[in-house]
Amino acid sequence: MIIMMNCFPCFTSQKSRNPPCTTNDTNENVEHDEFRPPVAATTKRIEERETEQTPLKTFNFRELATATKNFRQECLLGEGGFGRVYKGTLQSTGQLVAVKQLDKHGLHGNKEFQAEVLSLAKLEHPNLVKLIGYCADGDQRLLVFEYVSGGSLQDHLYEQKPGQKPMNWITRMKIAFGAAQGLDYLHDKVNPPVIYRDLKASNILLDAEFYPKLCDFGMHNLEPGTCDSLFLSSRVMDTYGYSAPEYTRGDDLTVKSDVYSFGVVLLELITGRRAIDTTKPNDEQNLVAWAQPIFREPKRYPDMADPLMRKNFSERGLNQAVAITSMCLQEEPTARPLISDVMVALSFLSMSTEDGIPTTVPILSFRDKSMSIALSRHGSCSVTPFCLSRKDEDKKSSSSSDSEDEEEEKEGKEEKEEEESMRSKKKQEQEETATDSDDGSDSNSVKGQEEEHSQLEKARESCSSSSDSGSGRRSIDETNATAQSLKIKYSYSSEEEDNEKLSSKSSSTSNEESTFSRYDSDRDHDDSSRNTSMRINSLAHDDNEEDEEENHETRSYTDHDDSPRNTSMRINSLAHDDDEEDEEENHETRLEHIHSSKSEDQSVYSDDDAGEASGESSLHRIEAEEEEHISSDHD
Ligand SMILES: Nc1ncnc2c1ncn2[C@@H]1O[C@H](COP(=O)(O)OP(=O)(O)OP(=O)(O)O)[C@@H](O)[C@H]1O
């Protein structure tokens, strides 16, 4: 390896001859010069945000030795694929830091190291562990990060200290949401996107309030050369269980490979099982392999949940979380959702519910159709009335008392009872709605719906803005606040009423900039200029065969060319009885409609189990209606 010590004198030794880049030996603990990279080494790989950026500090080796008590064993936090990590205290400021001493084998030249460090330093987000500075002193390469006090997600899930409470459902969803925000920043907010490559439970650090921060992102380029087989084998071992299938196939990794790894983490959060657990029976050792068959049987979802949660979660929330997980774990990268959509979905699932805020996800909030379709099958876009309120489960779980736990359990039961009573009420109302459709409230509905959509937009913006760099830490609760406000809009007396509104809104939608047109995903899907609108109709369904036939009416559509067109999509949520035959018919209908969609992603969801929803009281049908768009109409 070429060591370019002389190119950048400031890295050559402790006694540097380049004053602007060095620390002062006589006052080494005080002076931390701003990192001023030589022009040649400056990379433009990451979107420039110079003004917002906190200056990167340079440290000399002695400073870091002092901070870590000479790298004493008691300060050792652990050892990973890149080297050892020590806890330290900067003498100058008293700040706690984590000092990562990079392994010397496969050492990078100063120039490369400097460029990579600079790139890393530009990645700033509340959900990413912040790089404070670095040291390149002689052959020493160290990175100095903010210290995250709460340990890793892996510790909390599997290595609980005695007396430590297991994490509750909402905490888990909040962690997932925060991690998704960090990943969304890397994928969507920096240019070019950064592929994490190493997302796993041990790389999600938690602070004292369970706020998640991703570490080891963007480190790929600091890895020793590929000739280092020892290094590679240990890295591969560590990430085994999280790697996307394309990695095993030898294909290029993409942002969707990260989405797969995220799916594994989500599955760990839901199940409390390790990605790889060699202590389990053979068929349960690989978490994803164990979960795949269960994904096709929604009735078994509750059995997947971590027993430590003692069933204290909303079943619908669980179903949706599992649905999201299963999407992330699709074999084909293109079939996996965008992390931005996963983030939006999790923003809802991670919400506190003290104000009767529903835990379901309005399906209209996604950029990508596939997410909407998958979630629509698990109760999305439904309405949770105010009376379904549930106390905020996030009581900083580790410190919650036993009595709080009992209370939670009681609340869980109460919630289930309430849900039951709402279901019967809902059925009753469906019947009424069926006989009393078209009540003439369209204009109000449209207006209300427009408001909902503008609020959905706000929720998305809220998620995004907290994803922007430079912003101070924005708490998950704060982010949720916007989403919560919009959820109030969903607090109608019944699910159906809301769906009616959605229906009337969609029929009036023609604006390409509308929320609906977000389904014309700008990245993974065809970009034909079309309008997509989605109508969600909840139709009562009784035993009457005729009605049933009408509801089940299937319209087959063939894919058209990419010419401009209007696509309107209706998702009918049909209450159904216990008749199995009818159920199958419903499913077939729905699947046909999904097949009729042009989107690649949509077809992905068409091939799995038709019987998934069999245990549910309603199922969703999608009818795609396409009309040739006559451009002159718009003139
Ligand atoms: N900024 C930090 N604050 C607190 N602890 C940290 C920080 N960074 C790393 N650690 C801890 O140091 C230990 C080693 O971390 P490191 O990231 O090097 O390895 P790893 O995540 O276990 O494995 P890998 O390198 O394969 O990702 C872990 O226990 C981790 O939790």
The ligand as an SDF file (V2000), in Angstrom:
LIG
                    3D

 31 33  0  0  0  0  0  0  0  0999 V2000
  -20.2750    6.1610   19.6920 N   0  0  0  0  0  0  0  0  0  0  0  0
  -20.3400    5.1350   20.5390 C   0  0  0  0  0  0  0  0  0  0  0  0
  -20.8030    5.3240   21.7810 N   0  0  0  0  0  0  0  0  0  0  0  0
  -20.8700    4.2910   22.6560 C   0  0  0  0  0  0  0  0  0  0  0  0
  -20.4940    3.0370   22.3440 N   0  0  0  0  0  0  0  0  0  0  0  0
  -20.0230    2.7850   21.1170 C   0  0  0  0  0  0  0  0  0  0  0  0
  -19.9230    3.8230   20.1540 C   0  0  0  0  0  0  0  0  0  0  0  0
  -19.4240    3.2780   19.0200 N   0  0  0  0  0  0  0  0  0  0  0  0
  -19.2440    1.9840   19.2580 C   0  0  0  0  0  0  0  0  0  0  0  0
  -19.5870    1.6670   20.5170 N   0  0  0  0  0  0  0  0  0  0  0  0
  -19.5230    0.3430   21.1500 C   0  0  0  0  0  0  0  0  0  0  0  0
  -18.2420   -0.1830   20.9320 O   0  0  0  0  0  0  0  0  0  0  0  0
  -18.3190   -1.5690   20.6420 C   0  0  0  0  0  0  0  0  0  0  0  0
  -17.5930   -1.8600   19.3360 C   0  0  0  0  0  0  0  0  0  0  0  0
  -18.2800   -1.1610   18.3260 O   0  0  0  0  0  0  0  0  0  0  0  0
  -18.0110   -1.3730   16.7870 P   0  0  0  0  0  0  0  0  0  0  0  0
  -18.9660   -0.5610   16.0530 O   0  0  0  0  0  0  0  0  0  0  0  0
  -16.5820   -1.1580   16.5020 O   0  0  0  0  0  0  0  0  0  0  0  0
  -18.2370   -2.9220   16.5980 O   0  0  0  0  0  0  0  0  0  0  0  0
  -19.5280   -3.7790   16.3480 P   0  0  0  0  0  0  0  0  0  0  0  0
  -20.6800   -2.9160   16.0040 O   0  0  0  0  0  0  0  0  0  0  0  0
  -19.6840   -4.6750   17.5370 O   0  0  0  0  0  0  0  0  0  0  0  0
  -19.0830   -4.6300   15.1080 O   0  0  0  0  0  0  0  0  0  0  0  0
  -18.8360   -4.1390   13.6090 P   0  0  0  0  0  0  0  0  0  0  0  0
  -17.5850   -3.3810   13.5590 O   0  0  0  0  0  0  0  0  0  0  0  0
  -18.7480   -5.4040   12.8760 O   0  0  0  0  0  0  0  0  0  0  0  0
  -19.9800   -3.2890   13.2120 O   0  0  0  0  0  0  0  0  0  0  0  0
  -19.7770   -1.9410   20.6150 C   0  0  0  0  0  0  0  0  0  0  0  0
  -20.1020   -2.5080   21.8500 O   0  0  0  0  0  0  0  0  0  0  0  0
  -20.4740   -0.6340   20.4560 C   0  0  0  0  0  0  0  0  0  0  0  0
  -21.7230   -0.6560   21.1010 O   0  0  0  0  0  0  0  0  0  0  0  0
  1  2  1  0
  2  3  1  0
  2  7  2  0
  3  4  2  0
  4  5  1  0
  5  6  2  0
  6  7  1  0
  6 10  1  0
  7  8  1  0
  8  9  2  0
  9 10  1  0
 10 11  1  0
 11 12  1  0
 11 30  1  0
 12 13  1  0
 13 14  1  0
 13 28  1  0
 14 15  1  0
 15 16  1  0
 16 17  2  0
 16 18  1  0
 16 19  1  0
 19 20  1  0
 20 21  2  0
 20 22  1  0
 20 23  1  0
 23 24  1  0
 24 25  2  0
 24 26  1  0
 24 27  1  0
 28 29  1  0
 28 30  1  0
 30 31  1  0
M  END
$$$$
